């Protein structure tokens, strides 16, 4: 398992900076996401982080979307990829605390019905 409190930062420019904080809650690994989830290094880092978790045996993952400042189609694809990759690995992926903008975007493309979206961390962990 990954020790709590680790974080990864990707800086391309001040406007596209992302930080992913990793912490544990029981059997689950929580990724606290801060910054935009868009085409480029940010969505690639998210994808790579999910792959590292799987390689380390962490397949019960909850992603905190409260800090996602912007989301584009590549970011939406990254969320779907994380969900399906973890499911195929025998794990679970749930997303929680989406901002109003993120929630609206996911609803527009009808992924709010497909992805496991929870209102808060407690509800997300209950699904894992």
C-alpha positions as a LaTeX table, in Angstrom:
\begin{tabular}{lrrr}
\hline
Residue & $x$ (\AA) & $y$ (\AA) & $z$ (\AA) \\
\hline
Unk1 & 0.00 & 0.00 & 0.00 \\
Unk2 & 1.00 & 3.57 & $-0.48$ \\
Unk3 & 1.78 & 5.61 & 2.60 \\
Unk4 & $-0.70$ & 8.39 & 3.24 \\
Unk5 & 0.17 & 11.95 & 2.45 \\
Unk6 & 2.16 & 11.39 & $-0.75$ \\
Unk7 & 1.56 & 13.85 & $-3.54$ \\
Unk8 & 2.51 & 14.30 & $-7.13$ \\
Unk9 & 2.68 & 17.69 & $-8.83$ \\
Unk10 & 2.78 & 18.32 & $-12.54$ \\
Unk11 & 3.67 & 21.87 & $-13.56$ \\
Unk12 & 3.55 & 22.93 & $-17.18$ \\
Unk13 & 2.42 & 26.50 & $-16.59$ \\
Unk14 & 0.75 & 28.26 & $-13.68$ \\
Unk15 & $-2.65$ & 27.75 & $-15.36$ \\
Unk16 & $-2.23$ & 23.98 & $-15.88$ \\
Unk17 & $-0.74$ & 22.91 & $-12.56$ \\
Unk18 & $-2.19$ & 19.78 & $-11.00$ \\
Unk19 & $-1.59$ & 18.19 & $-7.63$ \\
Unk20 & $-2.67$ & 14.67 & $-6.71$ \\
Unk21 & $-2.48$ & 13.88 & $-3.00$ \\
Unk22 & $-2.59$ & 10.19 & $-2.08$ \\
Unk23 & $-3.92$ & 8.96 & 1.24 \\
Unk24 & $-5.38$ & 5.79 & 2.68 \\
Unk25 & $-8.68$ & 5.17 & 4.44 \\
Unk26 & $-8.95$ & 1.54 & 5.47 \\
Unk27 & $-8.71$ & $-0.65$ & 2.37 \\
Unk28 & $-9.23$ & 2.31 & 0.03 \\
Unk29 & $-6.74$ & 4.68 & $-1.53$ \\
Unk30 & $-8.01$ & 8.22 & $-1.92$ \\
Unk31 & $-6.72$ & 10.57 & $-4.58$ \\
Unk32 & $-7.35$ & 14.22 & $-3.77$ \\
Unk33 & $-7.19$ & 16.05 & $-7.07$ \\
Unk34 & $-6.39$ & 19.78 & $-7.28$ \\
Unk35 & $-6.27$ & 21.66 & $-10.54$ \\
Unk36 & $-7.53$ & 21.15 & $-14.07$ \\
Unk37 & $-8.06$ & 17.69 & $-15.55$ \\
Unk38 & $-7.46$ & 18.46 & $-19.20$ \\
Unk39 & $-5.60$ & 17.29 & $-22.29$ \\
Unk40 & $-1.88$ & 17.03 & $-21.70$ \\
Unk41 & 0.25 & 16.28 & $-18.71$ \\
Unk42 & $-2.52$ & 16.52 & $-16.14$ \\
Unk43 & $-4.67$ & 13.73 & $-17.56$ \\
Unk44 & $-1.56$ & 11.68 & $-18.36$ \\
Unk45 & $-0.36$ & 11.99 & $-14.74$ \\
Unk46 & $-3.78$ & 10.90 & $-13.46$ \\
Unk47 & $-3.71$ & 7.87 & $-15.78$ \\
Unk48 & $-0.15$ & 7.00 & $-14.73$ \\
Unk49 & $-1.05$ & 7.36 & $-11.05$ \\
Unk50 & $-3.93$ & 4.89 & $-11.43$ \\
Unk51 & $-1.56$ & 2.45 & $-13.17$ \\
Unk52 & 0.97 & 2.78 & $-10.35$ \\
Unk53 & $-1.73$ & 2.08 & $-7.76$ \\
Unk54 & $-2.82$ & $-1.07$ & $-9.60$ \\
Unk55 & 0.80 & $-2.23$ & $-9.92$ \\
Unk56 & 1.19 & $-1.79$ & $-6.15$ \\
Unk57 & $-1.99$ & $-3.75$ & $-5.45$ \\
Unk58 & $-4.23$ & $-0.80$ & $-4.59$ \\
Unk59 & $-7.40$ & $-1.45$ & $-6.56$ \\
Unk60 & $-10.00$ & 0.16 & $-4.27$ \\
Unk61 & $-9.77$ & 3.83 & $-5.24$ \\
Unk62 & $-11.86$ & 6.89 & $-4.43$ \\
Unk63 & $-11.15$ & 10.08 & $-6.36$ \\
Unk64 & $-11.97$ & 13.42 & $-4.74$ \\
Unk65 & $-13.14$ & 15.79 & $-7.49$ \\
Unk66 & $-13.75$ & 18.79 & $-5.21$ \\
Unk67 & $-10.49$ & 20.41 & $-6.32$ \\
Unk68 & $-10.95$ & 19.89 & $-10.06$ \\
Unk69 & $-10.94$ & 23.44 & $-11.42$ \\
Unk70 & $-11.57$ & 22.57 & $-15.07$ \\
Unk71 & $-12.48$ & 19.48 & $-17.08$ \\
Unk72 & $-12.39$ & 18.86 & $-20.83$ \\
Unk73 & $-13.16$ & 15.82 & $-22.98$ \\
Unk74 & $-9.71$ & 14.35 & $-22.34$ \\
Unk75 & $-10.27$ & 14.73 & $-18.60$ \\
Unk76 & $-13.65$ & 13.03 & $-18.88$ \\
Unk77 & $-11.93$ & 10.24 & $-20.82$ \\
Unk78 & $-9.35$ & 9.94 & $-18.04$ \\
Unk79 & $-12.13$ & 9.47 & $-15.46$ \\
Unk80 & $-13.79$ & 6.77 & $-17.59$ \\
Unk81 & $-10.41$ & 5.09 & $-18.18$ \\
Unk82 & $-9.65$ & 5.02 & $-14.44$ \\
Unk83 & $-13.10$ & 3.58 & $-13.72$ \\
Unk84 & $-12.83$ & 0.81 & $-16.34$ \\
Unk85 & $-9.15$ & 0.02 & $-15.69$ \\
Unk86 & $-9.75$ & $-0.48$ & $-11.97$ \\
Unk87 & $-12.90$ & $-2.52$ & $-12.64$ \\
Unk88 & $-11.00$ & $-4.79$ & $-15.06$ \\
Unk89 & $-8.33$ & $-5.25$ & $-12.40$ \\
Unk90 & $-10.94$ & $-6.60$ & $-10.01$ \\
Unk91 & $-11.17$ & $-3.37$ & $-8.07$ \\
Unk92 & $-13.53$ & $-0.47$ & $-7.68$ \\
Unk93 & $-13.32$ & 3.19 & $-8.49$ \\
Unk94 & $-15.67$ & 5.80 & $-7.15$ \\
Unk95 & $-15.63$ & 9.55 & $-7.55$ \\
Unk96 & $-16.88$ & 11.99 & $-4.95$ \\
Unk97 & $-17.55$ & 15.64 & $-4.20$ \\
Unk98 & $-17.65$ & 16.86 & $-7.81$ \\
Unk99 & $-17.88$ & 20.62 & $-8.24$ \\
Unk100 & $-21.09$ & 21.92 & $-9.80$ \\
Unk101 & $-19.30$ & 22.41 & $-13.11$ \\
Unk102 & $-17.84$ & 18.89 & $-13.14$ \\
Unk103 & $-21.18$ & 17.41 & $-12.12$ \\
Unk104 & $-22.94$ & 19.35 & $-14.89$ \\
Unk105 & $-20.42$ & 18.20 & $-17.52$ \\
Unk106 & $-20.72$ & 14.56 & $-16.47$ \\
Unk107 & $-24.50$ & 14.85 & $-16.52$ \\
Unk108 & $-24.45$ & 16.41 & $-20.00$ \\
Unk109 & $-22.62$ & 13.38 & $-21.39$ \\
Unk110 & $-24.73$ & 11.04 & $-19.22$ \\
Unk111 & $-21.73$ & 9.67 & $-17.36$ \\
Unk112 & $-23.29$ & 10.57 & $-14.03$ \\
Unk113 & $-25.35$ & 7.40 & $-14.56$ \\
Unk114 & $-22.34$ & 5.26 & $-15.52$ \\
Unk115 & $-19.56$ & 6.38 & $-13.19$ \\
Unk116 & $-19.87$ & 5.74 & $-9.49$ \\
Unk117 & $-20.45$ & 9.30 & $-8.23$ \\
Unk118 & $-20.90$ & 9.92 & $-4.53$ \\
Unk119 & $-21.86$ & 13.11 & $-2.76$ \\
Unk120 & $-19.02$ & 12.97 & $-0.23$ \\
Unk121 & $-16.07$ & 10.90 & 0.99 \\
Unk122 & $-18.10$ & 8.85 & 3.47 \\
Unk123 & $-20.57$ & 7.81 & 0.77 \\
Unk124 & $-17.73$ & 6.97 & $-1.62$ \\
Unk125 & $-15.95$ & 4.81 & 0.95 \\
Unk126 & $-19.20$ & 3.00 & 1.73 \\
Unk127 & $-19.31$ & 1.89 & $-1.92$ \\
Unk128 & $-15.85$ & 0.38 & $-1.65$ \\
\hline
\end{tabular}
